[in-house]
Amino acid sequence: MDYKDLVGFMVKSIVDHPDQVEIHEVEGEKSTIIELRVTKEDVGKVIGKHGRIAKAIRTIINASATKTGKRVMLEILD
C-alpha cells in the first residue's frame, strides 16, 4: 500500500488548493513518516476543530498499516 497516495487523496479532497499539496515519505525500518505541506489557508481544514480531521486521517493510515506491522506517522508541516 502506498500511504503517500492515500494521504494525497484524502487531503486533496478537502483543501481549496489541491495543486499545492506536497507529500514526502520517509521510510525507516519499523516506521514510515509522511510529511504533509499545504498552504496557510488550508492548514486549518487539514487539522480541523480540535484536531479531529488530522486524527481521523492518522487513524485511517494506521488501520491500513496494521497488515505490514509498520507504524505510520503523519506530520503536518507549516
N, C-alpha and C positions, 0 to 999 in steps of 0.2 A: 504494500500500500504506500502510495506517495502522499505523505502528510502535507507537503507543500501545496499540492493541488487541492487537497481537501480544505485547507485553511483559505486558500485563494478563492475557492468557490463560495465559501460561506461569507467571507469578508467583502468580496466584491459585490455581493448581492445586497448588502445593507448600507454601503457608503455612497456618497454623492459623486465621488471622483474615483471610479474603479480603475481608470488607466494609470493612476498614480500610486497604486498599492505595490509595495515592494516586499518580497518574502525571501529570506535567506535561510537555508537549512544547514545546521552544523551537526555533523554526525559524530557520536562518541561510541565507546564500546557498549555501554549499558544504557545510554540515554541519547536523545536527539533534542536539540534546541532549535526552535523555529522562531526567527526574529521577524517581526512584522512592523512595517513602517507605513503609515498613512499620513494624509495631510492633516494640518492642525484642526481644520473644521470637522474632520471625520473621526478624530480620536475619541470624542465623546460618544459617538454612535457605536464604535467598536467596543468600548468599555461598558457602556450602559449605566443605568442607575444602580448605584452601589455595587458596580462590577458584575452585574448579572449576566450580561451578554458575553463578556470575557470568560466568566466562569463556565457558561454553557458551551462555548467553543472549546475550552480546555477539557471539559467532560467528554465531549464527542471525540476529541483527538485521543484521549486516554482510553476510551472504550474501544476505539479501533486498533489501539496498540497492544491490547492485552494478549492477543494471539502471538505476537512476536516476543513478548517478555521484556520489551524495552520500555523505558519511561520517556514520554514526550512532553517537553515543556514549551509553552508559548510565552514569548516576551514581546510586549508591545513597546516599541521604542518611539521616542519623540522625534 
